[in-house]
Amino acid sequence: MIAPPSWFSDDVSRETLERLDAYQALLRKWTVKINLIARSTVDNVAHRHIWDSAQIYRPFDGTWCDLGSGGGLPGVVVAIFAAADNPEAKVSLIESDQRKATFLRTCARELALPVSVHAQRVENALPQDASVVSARALADLDQLLGWAQPHLGHGGQCVFMKGAQWQQEVAAARENWRFSCEATPSMTHQEAAILTIRDIERV
């Protein structure tokens, strides 16, 4: 069974580990048919994708909205932790690719997750009134803020997973936006960061 890495500080229940294990199997199975993750990372799904996504989870009320969910990273992983953490939690996954949306619905059904899948472009989806909006490897920060703002509820926050160029992206985004930003080093990718962004306003 999948096991949490030594740096993952939260206790993880057996039920959550079983769901993560089942999700890992679905991801590997479907990647043979559609491009959910890079083929070069299939043998290292747990570290490169699952625990990478799990590190952004934090307890939340209301709805968590994941933009451009693709293969469910981080959205499905968030939903797995939310299912054990808060029975009232809701996770919205927005994904325009119909095949990937079908995969996400399969995950929701087979893993019994509190997930709704919206098979449309982010900019066309109805506002989600979310307490948290997330994205992983979707677009640069300036674009992400434009997509995320309509889906944020009052007092909500964005959690974006960013690579080594995150500081340049923050600087570029500040030309068009005002926002507060807290950067936390990624535990799985050297030089990458998790950006927690609040109080977004267009300049």
DAFEN-V763028 format. One record per run of one state. SS is the DSSP state (alpha for helix, beta for strand, coil for the rest). FROM is the first residue (numbers start at 1). LEN is the number of residues. If there is no record, write none. Layout:
BEGIN
ss = [SS;SS]
from = [FROM;FROM]
len = [LEN;LEN]
END
This chain:
BEGIN
ss = [coil;alpha;coil;alpha;coil;beta;coil;alpha;coil;beta;coil;alpha;coil;beta;coil;alpha;coil;beta;coil;alpha;coil;beta;coil;alpha;coil;beta;coil;beta;coil]
from = [1;14;32;39;55;63;68;75;86;90;95;98;112;115;119;122;125;130;137;141;150;152;163;166;174;177;186;193;203]
len = [13;18;7;16;8;5;7;11;4;5;3;14;3;4;3;3;5;7;4;9;2;11;3;8;3;9;7;10;1]
END
